[in-house]
Amino acid sequence: MQFSISTVAQSLAAHLAPLFPGLTFYQDPVQQALDCPCAFLQQRSSKIWRRIGHRQYREIQLDLTYLVDYNLPNMQQLYQQAAEILDENMDSFPYTSPDGREAVFLTYDRQWRIDLDALHYNFALHVWEEVPMTDPLMQTMDLDQEVLND
């Protein structure tokens, strides 16, 4: 199964579409011409632990940012409502890879905070990955056997 942050963003947008009608989901944060309400996903950090058998365990920290029109009188309440909806529905979400295979991703370490202008919903994904073998296997060996008498 192929995995990338852009396909995670697409799967997350499909999962959140029924929960947030009219939400525009951007794969990257844009600096201008946002169509609010909107959301975008950013990777914040990643940790990798190598494991036996050409596998690695990866923890990916993500930030789902939700924006509404700035200076609305009920902006704080809108962000709190969105945070409650995300808390109820983000324990897992369906993922579809570019090759059409499906999986369910569990989310970990979920927390949210409201800044002056946005709701930041942070969570982590724990993913097992196959690491391609890049080490050449031994093909020949020179062996010089001799007995030493001391």
N, C-alpha and C positions, 0 to 999 in steps of 0.2 A: 504494500500500500504506500502510495506517495503521500508525503506530508509537507505542507508549507503554511506559512502564516496567512498568505492570501486565500488559500482554500479554507482555512479555519475561519477567516472573516466572512467568506461567502456562506459557509454552513451556519455560522452564528447569525448572519443577517436573515437567512431563511427561517431559523428557529425563532427569532424575535419578531418577525413580520406580523404574525397574528396578535402578538401581545401589545405592539405599538403601531397602530394603524397610522399611516401617513409618515412614518419614520424613513428618512433618507439615510442609508448606510454607506459611508465612504470607507474605502480600503486604506486610504492614507489621509492624514489630517491636511486639509487645504487651508491656505492663508486667507482666501477671500472667496466671495460668492457662495457662502454656505446657504443651503436651503433648510431652514430649521422647521421642525425639530429634526435633529440628525445625530448620528453616532459614528464613531470610528474606532478601530482597534489598533493598538500599538504594542509592540513587544518591548518590554522594559529590561529584562535580563534573562539569562539562560545559564544553567549549570549543567555540566556533563560529568557523569561518573562512568568510567570504563568498567565493563564486566567481562566475565569469561565467555569465550566462544564468539568473538567478533560481534558483541552486542554492547550497547551503551544505554544508560538510563539518563534521561534528560528532563530537567525541570525548567519549564518556560513560564516566566512571569509576564502576564498580559494586563493591559489597561484598556478597558472599554470606556470611552468617554462619551457622555450623553450631553447634548446641548439643546437648549430652547432659546427663543428670542430673548435677547438681553433686556433688562429693565422691565420685565413684566411684573405686575404687582404681586402675582402669586408664583413667582419663579421658585422660591424655596419649597413650596408645597408640591409643585410639579416634579422637582428633583426628588423629594422624599417619596412621592408616589411611584416614580420610576425605580427608585432603589428598592422599594418593597416588592415590586413586580419582578425585578431581577433576582432578589433574594429567594423568592418562591420558585423561580423557574430556571435558575442557573446551576443547580447541583450537577446537572449533566446536559448534554446537547448532542443531537445527531450530527455526524460528520460524514461528508461524501468526498472521496478523493477524486482527482481529475480522471482517473481510470474507471470511475464508477463504483468502486467498492465502498461499502458503508461500515461505519463503526459508531460507537457511542463513547464520547469523551466525558470523563468525570472531571469536575473542577475541584480544586483544593485551595485552601487559604483565602477564601472569599472575604472581601471587606470593601466598604465603600466610604467615600468622603465627598463632601460638597465644598468646592472652592467658590470663589466669588462668581465665577461665570460658567461652571460646569460640574457635572456629576462624574466622578471617577470611580468606576467599579473594577477593582483589581482582583485577579484570580490567577491560579497557576494550573498548568497542565503537566501531568507526569506521563512521559512517553518512552516506551522501549523502542530502540532503533537498531536495525542491523547495520553494522559497519562493513563496508566492502573490504575484502582482503587486498591489501596493497603490498604486504610483505612477500618477496619472492621466496618460494620454497627452495630448499637445497636440491640442486640437480646433480652435482658431481662433488667428489671429495678426494683430495689427495691423501693417501694413507701410506706412511713410511713406518713399517713395523721393524723394530730391531730390539734386541735384548741387550741391556747394559749390564756388565759385570763390574761391580764395585769392589 
